[in-house]
């Protein structure tokens, strides 16, 4: 069996993957039996290159994906397992990864995951110990045979065997506001730098955005990474759910909803229209130079066969007309590239600089925070060196001098609703706290769940990454967003002083050259 990694790296063929959604209950449940029978049909189809198994889709508890995936793998078809950060901490994810590797699952789609929506006795507590970037980085380290560390970060002297994961990631640019779109592009690059080997885009219905994603990757050094297009089979009921915003991050506009409802009134309930619509989406992705498609929302093998059959009847250039037809963006939606009038797609020669943003998120607290940070945490600054010296020589270096610790705790609690994590990301998110103001504690860029700028968990309001982008854009520094070192938060620092941890090189910033080496701090402070 040729693996997905081999197909992506050694061939130029246009690949087709399909999705099997896991179910709630054991393999004996009728729904699991039905999903297994569907998978058996997919296994026998030579046009299907791999089968994906979801991981608690929508935040709902479901059967572990390897239960459905193992019979598929044993039958000789490549399986891509979805692995998300919502239900397991980093130890649990590592454990799960070792299990998958041991059982022969070597293709992983690494995602942050949806916020939990249900569970026994009510809502489950979300985990989000790490995010998708951290998970990708962990899997990449496992591929390299990483050396585990003890609680103090010291090597245990035992380099583990290398795994063989082909690591995938997800991205989306089907967003309304500039402050949603651009951080998604920045995070995409971060995922690839962390080790993502192929990319699948989120569900969407706008060919101009599809072309823009392909163009952005080409223009920013990401062209070699295979890009897979998401093709979702609509029906009137699902279209209504998408339009109502019931599924985080997925947008379906009123004109497309009207079209779906109109065809739903036809004699066949719109099945012919929806199959042709999906086939057109496949043709568009093929024409735009994507490496393949990911077929979702399709739970009937005959329907998949029909869609693929329709797509084969199209002429090579038909996709250009389809691309003009399937452009369901919203009024005022942000595009990074201007429209090419000849094609209706993104114009390679006309990047859109975006309008000057006068953000409501820029105010006195932000300016005070910037001024204080520059004063106390800049490389070589007298107060930076002094803080390091005082913390090092305090009774408890993890807390620093008591008066300083009280000042830190009170000021950050009042200004940022600080949760005292001890591994602070405030300077990297334009002085917005991911622990108190982000439902998923995202430290390496936004998740894909925003809708018109708002967090998928409504009580959190506008996404902190949109707010951070607008603060930096206001100053002409938006390109600085996500230029920081990859953040995997050290939970061992919780309840300690983040000021002391920064000054003494104990937090995540110590992964790069620290601005004030300890010896220099002592020397400078003495003078």
C-alpha positions in Angstrom: 0.0 0.0 0.0 1.4 3.4 -1.0 1.1 5.8 2.0 -0.4 9.3 1.8 3.1 10.7 2.5 4.5 8.8 -0.5 1.6 9.9 -2.7 2.1 13.5 -1.7 5.9 13.5 -2.1 6.5 11.0 -4.9 3.6 11.7 -7.3 1.8 14.6 -8.9 -1.6 12.9 -9.0 -4.7 14.7 -7.8 -5.7 12.9 -4.6 -9.1 12.2 -3.2 -9.8 11.7 0.5 -13.1 11.1 2.2 -14.4 11.5 5.8 -16.0 9.0 8.1 -17.6 10.7 11.1 -17.2 8.7 14.3 -20.3 7.9 16.3 -21.4 7.8 20.0 -21.4 4.3 21.4 -19.5 1.1 20.9 -18.7 -0.7 17.7 -21.9 -2.8 18.3 -24.1 0.2 18.0 -26.2 0.4 14.8 -24.7 3.7 13.8 -21.2 2.3 14.2 -22.1 -0.8 12.1 -23.5 1.6 9.4 -20.3 3.7 9.5 -18.2 0.5 9.2 -20.2 -0.7 6.2 -19.7 2.7 4.5 -16.0 2.5 5.2 -15.8 -1.0 3.6 -17.3 0.4 0.4 -14.7 3.2 0.4 -11.9 0.8 0.9 -12.8 -1.0 -2.3 -12.9 2.2 -4.4 -9.5 2.8 -6.2 -10.5 6.5 -6.7 -10.3 7.1 -2.9 -6.7 7.6 -1.7 -7.3 7.9 2.0 -10.1 7.9 4.6 -10.2 10.4 7.5 -11.7 9.5 10.8 -13.0 12.4 13.0 -12.1 13.0 16.6 -15.1 14.1 18.7 -16.4 16.4 15.9 -18.2 19.5 17.1 -17.0 18.9 20.7 -19.3 15.9 21.2 -18.1 12.7 22.8 -17.7 9.9 20.3 -16.0 6.6 19.7 -12.2 6.9 19.4 -11.3 7.2 15.7 -8.9 4.3 15.7 -11.8 1.9 16.5 -13.3 2.7 13.1 -9.9 3.2 11.5 -8.3 -0.2 12.3 -10.4 -2.3 10.0 -9.8 0.2 7.2 -6.1 0.1 7.8 -6.1 -3.7 7.9 -8.0 -3.8 4.7 -5.2 -1.9 3.0 -6.5 1.7 2.7 -4.6 4.7 4.1 -6.2 6.2 7.2 -5.8 9.8 8.4 -6.7 10.1 12.1 -7.9 13.5 13.5 -6.1 14.4 16.7 -7.3 17.5 18.6 -6.3 19.3 21.8 -9.7 19.8 23.4 -9.9 16.6 25.4 -6.3 15.7 26.3 -3.3 17.5 27.8 0.1 17.2 26.3 0.9 13.9 28.1 -2.4 12.4 26.9 -1.7 13.5 23.4 1.8 12.1 23.4 0.4 8.8 24.8 -2.3 8.8 22.1 0.4 9.5 19.4 2.5 6.5 20.6 -0.5 4.3 20.5 -1.4 5.4 16.9 2.2 4.9 15.8 2.3 1.4 17.3 -1.0 0.4 15.6 0.2 1.6 12.2 -1.6 4.9 11.9 1.0 7.2 10.5 -1.1 10.0 9.0 -2.4 12.6 11.5 -4.5 15.7 11.0 -3.5 17.9 14.0 -6.1 20.5 15.1 -7.0 22.6 18.1 -10.5 21.3 18.0 -14.0 22.7 18.8 -14.9 23.9 22.2 -16.7 21.0 24.0 -20.5 21.2 23.6 -21.8 18.3 25.6 -20.9 15.4 27.9 -22.3 13.2 30.7 -24.0 15.3 33.3 -23.6 18.5 31.2 -20.8 20.4 29.7 -17.3 18.9 29.8 -14.3 21.0 30.9 -12.1 21.9 27.9 -8.4 21.1 28.1 -6.5 23.0 25.4 -3.2 22.5 27.3 -1.5 23.0 23.9 -2.8 24.2 20.6 -2.5 22.9 17.0 0.9 24.5 16.5 2.2 22.9 19.7 0.7 19.5 18.8 2.3 19.7 15.3 5.6 20.6 16.9 5.3 17.6 19.4 4.6 15.2 16.5 7.5 16.5 14.6 9.8 16.0 17.5 8.6 12.4 17.8 9.4 12.0 14.2 13.0 13.1 15.0 13.3 10.7 18.0 13.2 13.3 20.7 14.9 13.2 24.1 12.3 13.4 26.9 13.0 15.9 29.7 12.3 15.7 33.4 10.2 18.2 35.4 13.1 20.6 35.5 13.8 20.5 31.8 16.9 18.2 32.1 17.6 15.4 29.6 16.8 11.9 30.8 19.5 10.6 28.4 17.1 8.3 26.5 16.4 9.3 22.9 13.1 7.6 21.9 12.6 5.7 18.6 11.5 7.8 15.6 7.8 7.8 14.6 6.8 8.1 11.0 3.9 10.6 11.1 2.8 12.4 8.1 1.5 15.5 9.8 -1.4 17.5 8.4 -3.0 20.8 9.5 -6.1 22.8 8.8 -6.5 26.5 7.8 -9.3 28.9 6.9 -9.5 32.3 5.2 -13.3 32.3 4.9 -13.4 35.2 7.3 -15.1 38.6 7.2 -12.6 41.0 8.8 -9.0 41.7 8.0 -8.1 41.0 11.6 -9.5 37.5 11.2 -8.0 36.7 7.8 -4.4 37.8 8.2 -3.7 36.1 11.6 -5.0 32.9 9.9 -2.4 33.3 7.2 0.3 34.1 9.8 -0.6 31.0 11.8 -0.6 28.8 8.7 3.1 29.7 8.2 3.7 28.9 11.9 2.1 25.5 11.4 4.3 24.7 8.5 7.4 25.9 10.3 6.4 23.6 13.2 6.4 20.6 10.9 3.0 20.4 9.0 3.5 18.4 5.8 0.1 19.0 4.2 -2.7 21.5 4.6 -6.5 21.1 4.3 -8.7 24.2 4.2 -11.9 24.6 6.2 -15.4 24.3 4.7 -16.2 27.3 2.6 -18.0 28.3 -0.6 -16.0 31.1 -2.2 -13.7 30.4 -5.1 -12.0 33.8 -4.8 -10.9 32.9 -1.3 -9.8 29.5 -2.5 -7.6 31.1 -5.1 -6.3 33.6 -2.6 -5.2 30.9 -0.2 -3.3 29.1 -3.0 -1.7 32.4 -4.1 -0.8 33.5 -0.6 1.0 30.2 0.0 2.8 30.5 -3.3 3.9 34.0 -2.6 5.1 33.4 0.9 7.4 30.4 0.5 4.8 27.7 1.3 4.2 26.5 -2.2 6.0 23.1 -1.8 3.5 22.1 1.0 0.5 20.2 -0.6 -2.8 22.0 -0.3 -6.0 20.0 -0.1 -9.4 21.6 -0.9 -12.5 20.9 1.3 -15.6 19.8 -0.6 -18.7 19.6 1.5 -21.9 18.0 0.2 -24.7 20.4 1.1 -28.4 19.8 1.6 -31.1 22.2 2.8 -31.0 21.2 6.4 -27.2 21.4 6.7 -27.2 24.7 4.8 -29.6 26.1 7.4 -27.4 25.0 10.2 -24.3 26.6 8.6 -26.2 29.8 7.9 -27.3 30.0 11.6 -23.7 29.7 12.7 -24.4 26.5 14.6 -21.0 25.0 13.5 -18.0 27.2 14.6 -16.0 28.8 11.8 -18.3 27.8 8.9 -20.1 30.5 7.0 -23.0 30.1 4.5 -24.4 33.3 3.2 -28.1 34.2 2.6 -27.8 34.0 -1.2 -26.3 30.5 -1.0 -29.0 29.5 1.6 -31.7 30.8 -0.7 -30.2 28.7 -3.6 -30.1 25.6 -1.4 -33.7 26.0 -0.2 -34.9 26.6 -3.7 -33.3 23.4 -5.1 -34.5 21.5 -2.0 -38.0 22.0 -3.3 -37.3 20.1 -6.5 -38.7 16.6 -7.1 -35.4 14.9 -5.9 -35.0 17.2 -2.9 -32.1 18.9 -4.6 -29.8 15.8 -4.8 -28.8 16.3 -8.4 -28.0 20.0 -7.8 -26.0 19.4 -4.7 -24.0 16.6 -6.3 -23.2 18.8 -9.3 -22.3 21.7 -6.9 -19.8 19.4 -5.1 -18.4 18.2 -8.4 -17.9 21.7 -9.5 -16.0 22.4 -6.3 -13.6 19.5 -7.1 -13.0 20.9 -10.6 -12.2 24.3 -9.2 -9.6 23.0 -6.8 -8.1 20.9 -9.6 -7.9 24.0 -11.8 -6.4 26.2 -9.1 -3.5 23.8 -8.6 -4.5 22.1 -5.3 -3.1 18.7 -4.7 -6.4 17.1 -4.0 -9.7 17.3 -2.3 -11.2 16.2 1.0 -14.8 15.0 0.6 -17.0 15.7 3.7 -20.6 15.5 4.6 -21.0 12.5 2.3 -22.2 9.3 4.1 -23.4 7.4 1.1 -21.0 5.6 -1.3 -23.3 5.9 -4.3 -23.4 9.7 -3.8 -19.6 9.9 -3.8 -19.4 7.7 -6.9 -21.9 10.0 -8.6 -20.0 13.2 -7.7 -16.7 11.8 -9.0 -18.5 10.7 -12.1 -19.9 14.1 -12.8 -16.5 15.8 -12.2 -15.0 13.5 -14.9 -17.4 14.8 -17.5 -16.2 18.4 -17.2 -13.9 19.9 -19.9 -10.4 21.0 -18.6 -11.4 24.7 -18.6 -14.9 24.4 -17.3 -13.6 25.1 -13.8 -13.1 28.8 -14.7 -16.8 29.3 -15.2 -17.6 27.3 -12.1 -15.3 29.6 -10.1 -17.3 32.6 -11.3 -20.5 30.9 -10.2 -19.4 29.8 -6.8 -18.4 33.0 -5.1 -20.5 33.4 -2.0 -18.7 36.0 0.0 -20.3 38.6 2.4 -20.7 42.3 1.7 -17.5 44.1 2.9 -15.5 40.9 3.3 -11.7 41.4 3.4 -9.5 39.9 0.6 -5.8 40.1 0.8 -5.5 40.3 -3.0 -7.6 42.5 -5.4 -9.9 40.8 -7.8 -8.7 39.9 -11.2 -11.4 41.3 -13.5 -10.6 38.7 -16.2 -11.1 35.7 -13.9 -12.9 36.9 -10.8 -10.2 35.3 -8.7 -7.3 36.7 -6.7 -4.9 38.9 -8.7 -1.2 38.0 -8.2 -0.2 41.5 -9.2 -2.5 43.4 -6.8 -2.0 42.6 -3.1 -4.5 44.6 -1.0 -2.7 46.6 1.7 -6.0 47.1 3.6 -7.4 50.3 5.0 -5.9 52.1 7.9 -7.6 50.7 11.0 -8.7 52.9 13.8 -9.4 50.2 16.3 -11.6 50.6 19.4 -9.1 48.2 21.0 -6.3 50.8 21.1 -6.5 52.8 24.3 -4.7 54.0 27.4 -4.2 50.5 28.9 -2.4 49.4 25.7 -0.2 52.4 25.6 0.7 52.1 29.3 1.4 48.4 28.8 3.8 49.0 25.9 5.6 51.8 27.8 6.0 49.7 30.9 7.2 46.6 29.0 9.8 48.6 27.0 11.0 50.1 30.3 11.2 46.9 32.3 11.8 44.0 29.8 14.0 45.5 27.0 17.4 43.9 26.3 20.2 45.7 28.2 17.9 48.2 29.9 18.9 49.2 33.4 15.5 48.1 34.9 15.7 44.8 33.1 19.1 44.0 34.6 18.0 45.3 38.0 14.9 43.1 38.0 16.9 40.1 37.2 19.4 40.8 39.9 16.8 41.4 42.6 14.9 38.2 41.7 18.0 36.1 41.7 19.0 37.3 45.1 15.6 37.2 46.7 14.5 34.6 49.3 12.4 32.8 46.7 13.7 33.5 43.1 10.6 32.0 41.6 8.5 34.8 43.2 11.1 37.6 43.4 11.0 40.3 46.2 7.6 40.3 48.0 6.8 44.0 47.2 7.5 43.5 43.5 5.4 40.3 43.5 2.5 42.1 45.1 2.8 44.9 42.5 2.9 42.5 39.6 -0.1 40.4 40.8 -2.4 43.4 41.5 -1.5 45.4 38.5 -1.9 42.5 36.0 -5.1 41.3 37.7 -6.7 44.8 37.3 -5.4 45.5 33.8 -5.5 42.1 32.2 -7.6 39.8 34.4 -4.4 37.8 34.9 -4.7 34.2 35.9 -1.1 34.1 37.3 0.1 31.4 34.9 3.8 32.4 35.4 4.5 31.9 31.6 3.2 35.2 30.2 2.2 35.8 26.6 0.9 39.4 27.0 3.7 41.1 25.0 3.1 38.6 22.1 -0.6 39.3 21.8 -0.5 43.1 22.1 -1.1 42.9 25.8 -4.2 40.7 25.8 -4.3 37.7 28.1 -5.0 34.4 26.4 -5.9 32.7 29.7 -8.7 35.1 30.7 -9.8 36.4 27.3 -9.6 33.3 25.0 -11.8 30.3 25.4 -9.0 28.0 24.1 -5.9 29.7 25.6 -4.5 30.2 22.1 -0.9 31.5 22.2 0.3 30.8 18.6 -2.5 32.4 16.7 -6.3 32.1 16.4 -8.4 29.0 16.2 -10.7 28.7 13.2 -13.9 29.2 15.1 -14.5 32.9 14.9 -17.6 34.4 13.2 -17.5 38.0 12.1 -14.6 38.6 14.5 -16.3 37.1 17.6 -15.1 34.1 19.6 -17.1 30.9 19.1 -17.8 31.0 22.8 -19.9 34.2 22.7 -19.2 35.4 26.3 -15.5 36.1 25.3 -16.5 38.8 22.7 -14.1 39.7 20.0 -11.3 37.3 19.3 -8.1 38.4 21.1 -6.1 37.8 17.9 -8.3 40.1 15.9 -7.9 42.7 18.6 -4.1 42.2 18.7 -3.9 42.5 14.9 -5.9 45.7 14.9 -3.7 47.2 17.7 -0.6 46.4 15.6 -2.2 47.5 12.3 -3.0 50.8 13.9 0.7 51.3 14.4 1.8 49.8 11.0 3.3 46.8 12.8 0.8 44.1 11.9 3.5 41.9 10.3 5.1 41.6 13.8 2.1 39.4 14.9 3.1 35.8 15.4 6.8 36.5 15.0 7.5 35.2 18.5 9.0 31.9 19.3 6.5 28.9 19.4 4.8 28.9 22.8 4.1 25.7 24.7 3.1 27.0 28.1 5.0 25.5 31.1 2.4 24.6 33.6 5.1 24.1 36.2 5.4 27.9 36.5 1.8 28.5 37.5 1.5 30.6 40.6 5.1 32.0 40.2 6.2 35.4 39.1 6.1 35.8 35.3 8.4 38.8 35.7 11.0 36.8 37.5 10.6 33.9 35.1 11.3 36.2 32.1 14.2 38.0 33.7 15.8 34.7 34.8 15.2 32.9 31.5 12.7 30.3 32.8 9.7 31.0 30.6 9.0 30.1 27.0 11.0 33.2 25.8 14.2 31.4 26.9 13.9 29.2 23.8 15.5 32.1 21.9 18.4 34.3 22.8 17.5 35.8 26.1 18.0 39.6 26.2 19.8 39.6 29.6 22.1 36.6 30.3 22.3 36.0 34.1 26.0 36.9 34.4 25.5 40.1 32.5 22.6 41.0 34.7 24.8 40.8 37.9 27.6 42.7 36.3 25.4 45.5 35.0 23.5 45.8 38.2 26.7 46.3 40.2 27.6 49.3 38.1 
